[in-house]
Amino acid sequence: MSLSRYCINRTKPIVLCRLLPYNEDMKFDEKLLAIKLRKQGLSYASIKKEVNVSRSTLSLWLRDIKLSDVPQKKLYQGQAAGRYKGAKSQQQRRIKREVSIILGGKIEFEHLLVNSLFLIGLALYWAEGDKRQIRVKFTNSDETMIQIMMKWFREVCNVPESKFRIALHIHNLHSRKDAQRYWSRLTGVPLTQFHKVVIKETTLFQRGNVLYNGTCGIYIHDRALFRKIVGWRLGLLEYFGVSPRSSTDRTRDF
């Protein structure tokens, strides 16, 4: 069979492709530049600004490059400076956000004055609540006070039910299960949201007050709410013309 006959009988046409030349010289020059910059102690991010290749290509080219002490120190210093700058920027954003919440609470104070529960709860929290740990915590053994504060947290602070945690402190003369059931009914918080009961030893042989059920602590892990309560307190002090600055006041810088 002749070649011409074979070509005529083909069902598919022959497609001729022209291959474009691949510029190996350009890639080689980029690789040499990347190696040079790496040996000077530059990071991958800095090298990518000068060499237009992917990070995976850089990793392949530079994986065997061992830095001497001086370039390595320079690289570490650059990375440390970058981390410090990022951390500082994040800290500034956090402080700005916290100050905004505090000032918002301070402004909000006068609008909430019409609500007697707001003032009662704020006063009780100022007296018995945690003001030093940037957390919302209220502890007391008086059941009526605990009930008022639960109402305050729910209706004024709008705390979701899932955020409540209860911590109990009882003496070894008390029944742990009875105390948990008692405070669960009183607060409306399920036992699954109770911390481990702290039991204190006592030298007594019998309960002095049979109605005593230990100390109940209400925990709400919400920094934003803590900051808002700080703002409400500052609004209260300003309303009555009292300076908030003192050696023990966590809000003295705001």
Backbone hydrogen bonds, N-H to C=O, Kabsch-Sander energy under -0.5 kcal/mol:
donor,donor_aa,acceptor,acceptor_aa,energy
6,Y,2,S,-2.0
7,C,3,L,-2.1
8,I,4,S,-1.8
9,N,5,R,-1.8
10,R,6,Y,-0.6
10,R,7,C,-0.7
15,V,13,P,-0.5
16,L,14,I,-0.6
17,C,15,V,-0.5
19,L,17,C,-0.7
23,N,21,P,-0.5
24,E,22,Y,-1.9
27,K,23,N,-1.4
28,F,24,E,-2.5
29,D,25,D,-2.4
30,E,26,M,-2.1
31,K,27,K,-2.2
32,L,28,F,-2.3
33,L,29,D,-2.3
34,A,30,E,-2.5
35,I,31,K,-2.5
36,K,32,L,-2.3
37,L,33,L,-2.6
38,R,34,A,-2.3
39,K,35,I,-2.3
40,Q,36,K,-0.9
41,G,38,R,-1.7
42,L,37,L,-1.9
47,I,43,S,-2.3
48,K,44,Y,-2.5
49,K,45,A,-0.8
49,K,46,S,-0.5
50,E,46,S,-0.6
50,E,47,I,-1.4
51,V,47,I,-2.6
52,N,50,E,-0.5
53,V,51,V,-2.0
58,L,54,S,-1.9
59,S,55,R,-2.6
60,L,56,S,-1.8
61,W,57,T,-2.5
62,L,58,L,-2.8
63,R,59,S,-0.9
65,I,62,L,-1.6
66,K,64,D,-0.5
67,L,65,I,-0.5
72,Q,68,S,-2.2
73,K,69,D,-2.3
74,K,70,V,-2.2
75,L,71,P,-2.6
76,Y,72,Q,-2.6
77,Q,73,K,-2.5
78,G,74,K,-2.3
79,Q,75,L,-2.5
80,A,76,Y,-2.8
81,A,77,Q,-2.5
82,G,78,G,-2.1
83,R,79,Q,-2.5
84,Y,80,A,-2.6
85,K,81,A,-2.5
86,G,82,G,-2.3
87,A,83,R,-2.8
88,K,84,Y,-2.9
89,S,85,K,-2.3
90,Q,86,G,-2.3
91,Q,87,A,-2.5
92,Q,88,K,-2.3
93,R,89,S,-2.0
94,R,90,Q,-2.3
95,I,91,Q,-2.8
96,K,92,Q,-2.3
97,R,93,R,-2.2
98,E,94,R,-2.6
99,V,95,I,-2.8
100,S,96,K,-1.9
101,I,97,R,-1.8
102,I,98,E,-2.4
103,L,99,V,-2.8
104,G,100,S,-2.0
105,G,101,I,-2.3
106,K,102,I,-2.2
107,I,103,L,-2.3
108,E,104,G,-2.1
109,F,105,G,-1.1
111,H,108,E,-0.6
112,L,108,E,-1.1
112,L,109,F,-1.1
113,L,109,F,-0.6
113,L,110,E,-0.6
115,N,112,L,-1.9
116,S,114,V,-0.8
118,F,115,N,-0.5
119,L,115,N,-1.3
120,I,116,S,-2.3
121,G,117,L,-2.5
122,L,118,F,-2.2
123,A,119,L,-2.4
124,L,120,I,-2.4
125,Y,121,G,-2.6
126,W,122,L,-2.3
127,A,123,A,-1.7
128,E,124,L,-3.1
129,G,125,Y,-2.7
130,D,137,K,-2.7
136,V,220,I,-1.4
137,K,135,R,-0.7
138,F,218,I,-2.0
139,T,128,E,-0.8
140,N,216,C,-2.3
143,E,141,S,-0.7
146,I,142,D,-2.0
147,Q,143,E,-2.2
148,I,144,T,-2.2
149,M,145,M,-2.4
150,M,146,I,-2.3
151,K,147,Q,-2.0
152,W,148,I,-2.3
153,F,149,M,-2.9
154,R,150,M,-2.0
155,E,151,K,-2.9
156,V,152,W,-1.9
157,C,152,W,-2.0
159,V,153,F,-2.3
163,K,160,P,-1.7
164,F,161,E,-1.1
165,R,219,Y,-1.9
166,I,193,Q,-1.8
167,A,217,G,-2.3
169,H,215,T,-2.1
170,I,198,V,-2.5
172,N,200,K,-2.0
174,H,171,H,-2.1
176,R,174,H,-0.6
179,A,175,S,-2.3
180,Q,176,R,-2.3
181,R,177,K,-2.5
182,Y,178,D,-2.4
183,W,179,A,-2.4
184,S,180,Q,-2.1
185,R,181,R,-2.1
186,L,182,Y,-2.0
187,T,183,W,-2.4
188,G,184,S,-2.0
193,Q,190,P,-2.0
194,F,191,L,-1.7
195,H,166,I,-3.4
198,V,168,L,-2.8
199,I,197,V,-0.6
200,K,170,I,-3.3
200,K,198,V,-0.5
210,V,208,G,-0.6
212,Y,209,N,-1.6
215,T,169,H,-2.8
216,C,140,N,-2.4
217,G,167,A,-2.7
218,I,138,F,-3.4
219,Y,165,R,-3.3
219,Y,217,G,-0.6
220,I,136,V,-2.5
221,H,163,K,-0.5
222,D,220,I,-1.8
226,F,222,D,-1.9
227,R,223,R,-2.6
228,K,224,A,-2.1
229,I,225,L,-2.5
230,V,226,F,-2.1
231,G,227,R,-2.1
232,W,228,K,-2.5
233,R,229,I,-2.4
234,L,230,V,-2.3
235,G,231,G,-2.2
236,L,232,W,-2.2
237,L,233,R,-2.5
238,E,234,L,-2.4
239,Y,235,G,-2.2
240,F,236,L,-1.6
241,G,238,E,-1.0
242,V,237,L,-3.2
249,D,246,S,-1.0
250,R,248,T,-0.6
252,R,249,D,-1.4
254,F,251,T,-1.8
